Amino acid sequence: MFSKKETRDNLDYAQERTCEAGSELCRGMNNVTHQACTYVRSNPWAGVGAGAVVGIIVGMLISRK
């Protein structure tokens, strides 16, 4: 059995790792979002086309029974 201190230490460690992983994920998502925004600004018609394709696919999936 773990003592209260060991349990608390394990919990603190898990919380710290979760926080670090969340921060890393957030940084990665911000990077991807920035790259996508830059690409769409330099190629607006590609963004329109991609949006149309996604809209068609989502519409097809929603309309299926």
DOPALUM-454058 format. One record per residue: residue number from 1; residue in three letters; chain; z, y, x of N, C-alpha, C in turn. Coordinates in steps of 0.1 Angstrom, whole numbers, always signed. Atoms other than C-alpha are relative to their C-alpha. Layout:
BEGIN
{num:NUM	residu:ala	chaine:A	n.pz:Z	n.py:Y	n.px:X	ca.pz:Z	ca.py:Y	ca.px:X	c.pz:Z	c.py:Y	c.px:X}
...
***
This chain:
BEGIN
{num:1	residu:met	chaine:A	n.pz:+0	n.py:-12	n.px:+8	ca.pz:+0	ca.py:+0	ca.px:+0	c.pz:+0	c.py:+12	c.px:+9}
{num:2	residu:phe	chaine:A	n.pz:+0	n.py:-12	n.px:-7	ca.pz:-7	ca.py:+35	ca.px:+11	c.pz:+12	c.py:+9	c.px:-4}
{num:3	residu:ser	chaine:A	n.pz:-11	n.py:-9	n.px:+3	ca.pz:+21	ca.py:+60	ca.px:+13	c.pz:-6	c.py:+13	c.px:-7}
{num:4	residu:lys	chaine:A	n.pz:+5	n.py:-12	n.px:+7	ca.pz:+19	ca.py:+93	ca.px:-6	c.pz:-7	c.py:+9	c.px:+10}
{num:5	residu:lys	chaine:A	n.pz:+7	n.py:-8	n.px:-10	ca.pz:+10	ca.py:+111	ca.px:+26	c.pz:-14	c.py:-5	c.px:+4}
{num:6	residu:glu	chaine:A	n.pz:+13	n.py:+6	n.px:-3	ca.pz:-18	ca.py:+87	ca.px:+34	c.pz:-10	c.py:+2	c.px:-11}
{num:7	residu:thr	chaine:A	n.pz:+8	n.py:-2	n.px:+12	ca.pz:-31	ca.py:+90	ca.px:-1	c.pz:-5	c.py:+14	c.px:-1}
{num:8	residu:arg	chaine:A	n.pz:+3	n.py:-15	n.px:+0	ca.pz:-30	ca.py:+128	ca.px:+0	c.pz:-10	c.py:+3	c.px:+11}
{num:9	residu:asp	chaine:A	n.pz:+10	n.py:-3	n.px:-11	ca.pz:-48	ca.py:+128	ca.px:+34	c.pz:-13	c.py:-6	c.px:-3}
{num:10	residu:asn	chaine:A	n.pz:+13	n.py:+5	n.px:+4	ca.pz:-75	ca.py:+105	ca.px:+21	c.pz:-7	c.py:+8	c.px:-11}
{num:11	residu:leu	chaine:A	n.pz:+5	n.py:-8	n.px:+11	ca.pz:-79	ca.py:+126	ca.px:-10	c.pz:-5	c.py:+14	c.px:+6}
{num:12	residu:asp	chaine:A	n.pz:+4	n.py:-12	n.px:-6	ca.pz:-81	ca.py:+158	ca.px:+11	c.pz:-13	c.py:-2	c.px:+8}
{num:13	residu:tyr	chaine:A	n.pz:+12	n.py:+3	n.px:-8	ca.pz:-107	ca.py:+142	ca.px:+34	c.pz:-12	c.py:-2	c.px:-9}
{num:14	residu:ala	chaine:A	n.pz:+11	n.py:+3	n.px:+10	ca.pz:-128	ca.py:+130	ca.px:+4	c.pz:-4	c.py:+14	c.px:-6}
{num:15	residu:gln	chaine:A	n.pz:+3	n.py:-13	n.px:+6	ca.pz:-126	ca.py:+165	ca.px:-11	c.pz:-8	c.py:+9	c.px:+10}
{num:16	residu:glu	chaine:A	n.pz:+7	n.py:-7	n.px:-11	ca.pz:-137	ca.py:+181	ca.px:+22	c.pz:-14	c.py:-5	c.px:+2}
{num:17	residu:arg	chaine:A	n.pz:+13	n.py:+6	n.px:-2	ca.pz:-166	ca.py:+157	ca.px:+26	c.pz:-9	c.py:+4	c.px:-12}
{num:18	residu:thr	chaine:A	n.pz:+8	n.py:-3	n.px:+12	ca.pz:-177	ca.py:+163	ca.px:-10	c.pz:-4	c.py:+15	c.px:+0}
{num:19	residu:cys	chaine:A	n.pz:+3	n.py:-14	n.px:-1	ca.pz:-176	ca.py:+201	ca.px:-5	c.pz:-11	c.py:+2	c.px:+10}
{num:20	residu:glu	chaine:A	n.pz:+10	n.py:-1	n.px:-10	ca.pz:-196	ca.py:+198	ca.px:+27	c.pz:-14	c.py:-5	c.px:-5}
{num:21	residu:ala	chaine:A	n.pz:+12	n.py:+5	n.px:+5	ca.pz:-222	ca.py:+176	ca.px:+10	c.pz:-6	c.py:+9	c.px:-10}
{num:22	residu:gly	chaine:A	n.pz:+5	n.py:-9	n.px:+10	ca.pz:-225	ca.py:+200	ca.px:-19	c.pz:-6	c.py:+12	c.px:+6}
{num:23	residu:ser	chaine:A	n.pz:+5	n.py:-12	n.px:-6	ca.pz:-230	ca.py:+229	ca.px:+4	c.pz:-13	c.py:-3	c.px:+7}
{num:24	residu:glu	chaine:A	n.pz:+12	n.py:+4	n.px:-7	ca.pz:-256	ca.py:+210	ca.px:+24	c.pz:-12	c.py:-1	c.px:-10}
{num:25	residu:leu	chaine:A	n.pz:+10	n.py:+2	n.px:+11	ca.pz:-275	ca.py:+201	ca.px:-8	c.pz:-4	c.py:+13	c.px:-5}
{num:26	residu:cys	chaine:A	n.pz:+3	n.py:-13	n.px:+5	ca.pz:-273	ca.py:+237	ca.px:-20	c.pz:-10	c.py:+7	c.px:+10}
{num:27	residu:arg	chaine:A	n.pz:+9	n.py:-7	n.px:-10	ca.pz:-288	ca.py:+250	ca.px:+13	c.pz:-14	c.py:-7	c.px:+0}
{num:28	residu:gly	chaine:A	n.pz:+13	n.py:+6	n.px:+1	ca.pz:-316	ca.py:+224	ca.px:+11	c.pz:-8	c.py:+4	c.px:-12}
{num:29	residu:met	chaine:A	n.pz:+7	n.py:-4	n.px:+12	ca.pz:-324	ca.py:+233	ca.px:-25	c.pz:-5	c.py:+15	c.px:+1}
{num:30	residu:asn	chaine:A	n.pz:+4	n.py:-14	n.px:-2	ca.pz:-325	ca.py:+270	ca.px:-16	c.pz:-12	c.py:+1	c.px:+9}
{num:31	residu:asn	chaine:A	n.pz:+12	n.py:+0	n.px:-9	ca.pz:-349	ca.py:+262	ca.px:+13	c.pz:-12	c.py:-4	c.px:-7}
{num:32	residu:val	chaine:A	n.pz:+12	n.py:+5	n.px:+8	ca.pz:-372	ca.py:+242	ca.px:-10	c.pz:-5	c.py:+10	c.px:-10}
{num:33	residu:thr	chaine:A	n.pz:+3	n.py:-10	n.px:+9	ca.pz:-371	ca.py:+269	ca.px:-36	c.pz:-7	c.py:+11	c.px:+6}
{num:34	residu:his	chaine:A	n.pz:+7	n.py:-11	n.px:-7	ca.pz:-380	ca.py:+296	ca.px:-11	c.pz:-14	c.py:-4	c.px:+4}
{num:35	residu:gln	chaine:A	n.pz:+13	n.py:+5	n.px:-5	ca.pz:-409	ca.py:+275	ca.px:+3	c.pz:-9	c.py:+0	c.px:-12}
{num:36	residu:ala	chaine:A	n.pz:+8	n.py:+1	n.px:+12	ca.pz:-422	ca.py:+269	ca.px:-33	c.pz:-4	c.py:+14	c.px:-5}
{num:37	residu:cys	chaine:A	n.pz:+2	n.py:-13	n.px:+4	ca.pz:-419	ca.py:+305	ca.px:-42	c.pz:-11	c.py:+7	c.px:+9}
{num:38	residu:thr	chaine:A	n.pz:+10	n.py:-6	n.px:-10	ca.pz:-438	ca.py:+316	ca.px:-10	c.pz:-14	c.py:-6	c.px:-2}
{num:39	residu:tyr	chaine:A	n.pz:+13	n.py:+7	n.px:+2	ca.pz:-465	ca.py:+290	ca.px:-17	c.pz:-7	c.py:+6	c.px:-13}
{num:40	residu:val	chaine:A	n.pz:+6	n.py:-4	n.px:+13	ca.pz:-470	ca.py:+301	ca.px:-53	c.pz:-4	c.py:+15	c.px:+1}
{num:41	residu:arg	chaine:A	n.pz:+4	n.py:-14	n.px:-2	ca.pz:-471	ca.py:+338	ca.px:-43	c.pz:-13	c.py:+1	c.px:+8}
{num:42	residu:ser	chaine:A	n.pz:+13	n.py:-1	n.px:-8	ca.pz:-499	ca.py:+331	ca.px:-18	c.pz:-11	c.py:-8	c.px:-7}
{num:43	residu:asn	chaine:A	n.pz:+10	n.py:+8	n.px:+7	ca.pz:-517	ca.py:+306	ca.px:-41	c.pz:+3	c.py:+0	c.px:-15}
{num:44	residu:pro	chaine:A	n.pz:-4	n.py:-1	n.px:+14	ca.pz:-511	ca.py:+318	ca.px:-77	c.pz:-7	c.py:-10	c.px:-9}
{num:45	residu:trp	chaine:A	n.pz:+7	n.py:+9	n.px:+9	ca.pz:-538	ca.py:+297	ca.px:-93	c.pz:+5	c.py:-15	c.px:+2}
{num:46	residu:ala	chaine:A	n.pz:-6	n.py:+14	n.px:-2	ca.pz:-523	ca.py:+265	ca.px:-77	c.pz:+13	c.py:-1	c.px:-9}
{num:47	residu:gly	chaine:A	n.pz:-13	n.py:+0	n.px:+8	ca.pz:-490	ca.py:+274	ca.px:-94	c.pz:-3	c.py:-1	c.px:-15}
{num:48	residu:val	chaine:A	n.pz:+4	n.py:+1	n.px:+14	ca.pz:-508	ca.py:+279	ca.px:-128	c.pz:-4	c.py:-14	c.px:-3}
{num:49	residu:gly	chaine:A	n.pz:+5	n.py:+13	n.px:+2	ca.pz:-525	ca.py:+246	ca.px:-124	c.pz:+11	c.py:-10	c.px:+0}
{num:50	residu:ala	chaine:A	n.pz:-12	n.py:+9	n.px:-1	ca.pz:-493	ca.py:+228	ca.px:-114	c.pz:+8	c.py:+1	c.px:-13}
{num:51	residu:gly	chaine:A	n.pz:-8	n.py:-2	n.px:+12	ca.pz:-475	ca.py:+243	ca.px:-144	c.pz:-7	c.py:-6	c.px:-12}
{num:52	residu:ala	chaine:A	n.pz:+8	n.py:+6	n.px:+12	ca.pz:-503	ca.py:+232	ca.px:-168	c.pz:+1	c.py:-15	c.px:+1}
{num:53	residu:val	chaine:A	n.pz:-1	n.py:+14	n.px:-1	ca.pz:-502	ca.py:+197	ca.px:-155	c.pz:+14	c.py:-5	c.px:-4}
{num:54	residu:val	chaine:A	n.pz:-14	n.py:+4	n.px:+4	ca.pz:-464	ca.py:+195	ca.px:-158	c.pz:+2	c.py:+1	c.px:-15}
{num:55	residu:gly	chaine:A	n.pz:-1	n.py:-2	n.px:+15	ca.pz:-467	ca.py:+209	ca.px:-193	c.pz:-7	c.py:-11	c.px:-8}
{num:56	residu:ile	chaine:A	n.pz:+8	n.py:+10	n.px:+7	ca.pz:-493	ca.py:+184	ca.px:-203	c.pz:+8	c.py:-14	c.px:+0}
{num:57	residu:ile	chaine:A	n.pz:-7	n.py:+12	n.px:-2	ca.pz:-473	ca.py:+155	ca.px:-189	c.pz:+13	c.py:+0	c.px:-9}
{num:58	residu:val	chaine:A	n.pz:-13	n.py:+0	n.px:+8	ca.pz:-440	ca.py:+166	ca.px:-206	c.pz:-4	c.py:+0	c.px:-14}
{num:59	residu:gly	chaine:A	n.pz:+5	n.py:+0	n.px:+14	ca.pz:-459	ca.py:+172	ca.px:-239	c.pz:-4	c.py:-15	c.px:-4}
{num:60	residu:met	chaine:A	n.pz:+3	n.py:+14	n.px:+3	ca.pz:-473	ca.py:+136	ca.px:-237	c.pz:+12	c.py:-8	c.px:-1}
{num:61	residu:leu	chaine:A	n.pz:-12	n.py:+8	n.px:+1	ca.pz:-439	ca.py:+122	ca.px:-230	c.pz:+8	c.py:+2	c.px:-12}
{num:62	residu:ile	chaine:A	n.pz:-8	n.py:-4	n.px:+12	ca.pz:-422	ca.py:+141	ca.px:-258	c.pz:-7	c.py:-6	c.px:-13}
{num:63	residu:ser	chaine:A	n.pz:+7	n.py:+4	n.px:+12	ca.pz:-449	ca.py:+131	ca.px:-283	c.pz:-1	c.py:-15	c.px:-2}
{num:64	residu:arg	chaine:A	n.pz:+0	n.py:+14	n.px:+1	ca.pz:-447	ca.py:+94	ca.px:-276	c.pz:+12	c.py:-5	c.px:-9}
{num:65	residu:lys	chaine:A	n.pz:-11	n.py:+5	n.px:+9	ca.pz:-427	ca.py:+74	ca.px:-301	c.pz:+5	c.py:-14	c.px:+5}
***
